[in-house]
């Protein structure tokens, strides 16, 4: 993972961690259910955004390197990983 991607991911994770702690306090404080659901949706959006950042980095580093390689097994492995991740299947 590139250094700038790692730094961005760590910042996003810290923010997500804070959001999750906030939701725990909301639940503990018997806050209105819809308010809790909205915060959960915000967390899911933040996780999706983080996933995109990490996946973009992976495509620009690991996958790009493998596709430029003469190693057919390495290229095949990276493509299979992407299909599994994007298709929701376990490798």
N, C-alpha and C positions, 0 to 999 in steps of 0.2 A: 504494500500500500504506500502510495506517495505520502511524503511528510505533510503536505498541505491538506490532503484528504484525511489523514489521521487526525490532524488538529481540528478540522471541521467536524469530523465524526465525534470526537471527544466532547466538543462544545454542544453538539446536538444531543448527545447522550446525557450530558449533565442537565440540560433543559428538560428532557423527557423524564429523567429521574425526579426532578422537582415537580413535574406535572403529576407523576404517579403518586408521589407523597401527598400532594394536594388532594388528589381524589381519595386517597385513604382517609385523610382528615375529613373530607366531605361525607364519606360513608359513615365514619365513626360519629360524626356530628348530626347524623340523620338529615342531611340536606335533601332537598327536593330531587326526586329521581331523574327528572329531565335535565336538571343542571348537572348531575353526575354523568348522565349519558353524553351530554354535550362535551364534557371534559374528556371522556373516554374517546369520543370521536376525534377530538383534537390530538390526543396521544397517538391514535392510529394514523392520522395524517402525518404527524411528525415522524413516526416510524417508517412510513412509506417513503417520505422524503429522504430519510437516512439510508434506507435500502437503495434508493436510486443513486445517491452519491457513491456508496460503496460499490454498487454494480458498475457504474460508469468508470470508476477507477479500475476495477477488475478488467473491464473490457479494454481499457487503454493501456494496461500493463501486461498482466498475465496472458490474456487471450491474444492480444496483439503480438506478443513475443512468441507464443506457441504457433500462431498462424504463419509467422515468418520463418519458423523453424523447418528444418528438413525432416524432423522426427514426426512421422505420420501418427504414431501412437499418442504423442503429446497433443497434436492437433485434434485428434479424435476425442481424447479425454476432455479437453476444454469445451469442445462442442457438446459433448454428452452432458457435462456439468451444467452448461447454460440451458440446454433443453430441459433437464431435470428441475432446475431452479425456476425457470420461467413457466414450465408446464405443471409445476407443483408435484412432480414425481420424485421419489427418492432415488438417488443413485446407488 
